Structure formats: C-alpha cells, structure tokens
Amino acid sequence: MTTSKDSPERMGIILVDHGSRFPAANDMLHDVAAIFQKISGCAIVEPAHMELAPPSIMQAFDACVRQGVTRVVVHPYFLAPGRHSTTDIPRLVREAAAAHPGVAFHVTPPLGRERKIVEVILQRVQQCAANNYDCENCTCDSCAAVGRTPPAPIPEHNA
C-alpha cells in the first residue's frame, strides 16, 4: 500500500547491519541510529541486525508500527549491493511487513561508492599516519569507536 499525497505520512527508519556475536559491534549500530535520528530529525529510528543478535528486522518493524508509522524505510548499513542487502534484507522486510497490512515499506540501496565514504577512509588512514600507526594508544574518534579509548560525545549538527 502506498500513502496518498492527501494523507499525512508518519515515517519510521530502520538501519540494518549484519549483526555480530561481539556486543560492541552491535552497540555501534545503536550509536549510528542515535546520530542519524539527531541529525535527520526523524522521530522514529530503529536499529536492527539481520542475524546473530537482537533486535531483528521483525522486532524493529514492530517497534516502528507500535509508534504509529504508516511507512517504514529500511536502510541496509552495508557498503556493497551483495546478497544480504539485495536479497536477504528485502525478504526479511517483506516478512515483517506481512504482519502489518496497510503499512508501506521501502528498502534503500546500500551505502555504495559515495565520495563521502571515500573521504572517511582517507581520514582514517591520515589519522593512523598522524599517530605513527599506534592505534592502541590513539585518542582519535575512529579508535574510540572500536573500543580503544573512551568514545567522544556525539558532535552537534548544525543544519
């Protein structure tokens, strides 16, 4: 079902990663969802893991519906359009949506080869070089994100 232009639409966003047996890796998606929510201003943003850890796509979809959404947009937090982002995640979203007739849904493409991603890669390489490749004692945000130092606070976003 699609929402007509005349009716108000309440959108929820689900960010989906693979999921991991390492809790810190799963926690990172929750951080990304919080940052996305703050920057986007979207009131309903839920993290989900495709497998290995909760919340599942079904659980996140249900959480969006409980908050009154009429449309769920799912973003595979993956780099390339591989099997998970093009087949598995869309299938799991369809299965979750089947329990909620009347709620529209859409799965976006993965991150892909965006210039901003390449700029982040360059930044990581430059940070490591500036720290003489001593990541164990590094205080940059990148090393903090993998648990090597305390994480920095989420920066304010100026729209």
CORGI-V795010 format. One record per residue. N is the residue number from 1. RES is the residue in three letters. PHI is phi in degrees with one decimal (none if undefined). PSI is psi as a letter, one per 30 degrees, with the letter a starting at -180 (* if undefined). Layout:
<<N;RES;PHI;PSI> <N;RES;PHI;PSI>>
This chain:
<<1;MET;none;k> <2;THR;-107.5;l> <3;THR;-90.6;k> <4;SER;-72.5;l> <5;LYS;-66.7;f> <6;ASP;-84.4;f> <7;SER;-102.0;k> <8;PRO;-69.3;k> <9;GLU;-112.6;k> <10;ARG;-111.1;j> <11;MET;-103.0;k> <12;GLY;-116.7;k> <13;ILE;-114.7;k> <14;ILE;-120.1;k> <15;LEU;-99.8;k> <16;VAL;-117.9;k> <17;ASP;-111.4;a> <18;HIS;-68.7;e> <19;GLY;99.0;l> <20;SER;-144.5;l> <21;ARG;-82.4;f> <22;PHE;-96.3;j> <23;PRO;-54.5;e> <24;ALA;-62.4;e> <25;ALA;-66.8;e> <26;ASN;-69.1;e> <27;ASP;-61.5;e> <28;MET;-61.0;e> <29;LEU;-65.0;e> <30;HIS;-62.1;e> <31;ASP;-64.0;e> <32;VAL;-61.9;e> <33;ALA;-62.2;e> <34;ALA;-65.2;e> <35;ILE;-64.8;e> <36;PHE;-58.5;e> <37;GLN;-60.7;e> <38;LYS;-66.3;e> <39;ILE;-71.6;e> <40;SER;-78.9;f> <41;GLY;77.6;g> <42;CYS;-71.2;k> <43;ALA;-71.8;f> <44;ILE;-120.3;j> <45;VAL;-134.2;k> <46;GLU;-122.5;k> <47;PRO;-84.3;l> <48;ALA;-151.8;k> <49;HIS;-112.4;k> <50;MET;-60.7;e> <51;GLU;-158.3;l> <52;LEU;77.0;f> <53;ALA;-157.1;l> <54;PRO;-83.0;l> <55;PRO;-79.8;k> <56;SER;-81.0;l> <57;ILE;-60.6;e> <58;MET;-59.5;e> <59;GLN;-63.5;e> <60;ALA;-67.6;e> <61;PHE;-61.1;e> <62;ASP;-59.2;e> <63;ALA;-63.2;e> <64;CYS;-62.3;e> <65;VAL;-63.2;e> <66;ARG;-60.5;f> <67;GLN;-91.0;g> <68;GLY;89.7;g> <69;VAL;-71.9;l> <70;THR;-111.2;f> <71;ARG;-147.2;k> <72;VAL;-118.1;k> <73;VAL;-109.5;k> <74;VAL;-108.8;k> <75;HIS;-113.8;j> <76;PRO;-71.0;j> <77;TYR;-81.7;i> <78;PHE;-129.7;l> <79;LEU;-80.6;e> <80;ALA;-110.9;l> <81;PRO;-80.0;i> <82;GLY;-92.9;a> <83;ARG;-57.2;e> <84;HIS;-63.3;e> <85;SER;-78.4;f> <86;THR;-102.5;f> <87;THR;-124.0;e> <88;ASP;-64.4;e> <89;ILE;-64.9;e> <90;PRO;-57.1;e> <91;ARG;-63.4;e> <92;LEU;-65.0;e> <93;VAL;-68.4;e> <94;ARG;-58.7;e> <95;GLU;-63.3;e> <96;ALA;-66.3;e> <97;ALA;-67.8;f> <98;ALA;-59.8;f> <99;ALA;-80.2;f> <100;HIS;-134.4;i> <101;PRO;-58.6;k> <102;GLY;96.4;f> <103;VAL;-100.5;j> <104;ALA;-75.1;l> <105;PHE;-148.2;l> <106;HIS;-151.0;k> <107;VAL;-110.8;k> <108;THR;-79.5;l> <109;PRO;-68.6;l> <110;PRO;-70.1;a> <111;LEU;-60.4;e> <112;GLY;73.8;a> <113;ARG;-102.2;i> <114;GLU;-85.0;k> <115;ARG;-56.2;e> <116;LYS;-63.1;e> <117;ILE;-67.5;e> <118;VAL;-63.0;e> <119;GLU;-63.8;e> <120;VAL;-65.7;e> <121;ILE;-59.9;e> <122;LEU;-60.2;e> <123;GLN;-60.1;e> <124;ARG;-61.5;e> <125;VAL;-62.3;e> <126;GLN;-64.7;e> <127;GLN;-63.9;e> <128;CYS;-65.1;e> <129;ALA;-62.9;e> <130;ALA;-64.9;f> <131;ASN;-99.2;g> <132;ASN;52.7;h> <133;TYR;59.6;g> <134;ASP;-100.1;i> <135;CYS;-64.7;f> <136;GLU;-63.0;f> <137;ASN;-114.1;g> <138;CYS;-79.4;k> <139;THR;-115.5;g> <140;CYS;-73.1;l> <141;ASP;-60.1;e> <142;SER;-64.4;e> <143;CYS;-68.9;e> <144;ALA;-62.0;e> <145;ALA;-65.9;f> <146;VAL;-103.9;g> <147;GLY;84.3;g> <148;ARG;-87.3;f> <149;THR;-144.3;l> <150;PRO;-61.1;k> <151;PRO;-68.5;k> <152;ALA;-77.4;l> <153;PRO;-63.8;l> <154;ILE;-64.6;k> <155;PRO;-67.3;k> <156;GLU;-69.1;k> <157;HIS;-105.3;k> <158;ASN;-101.7;j> <159;ALA;-73.2;*>>
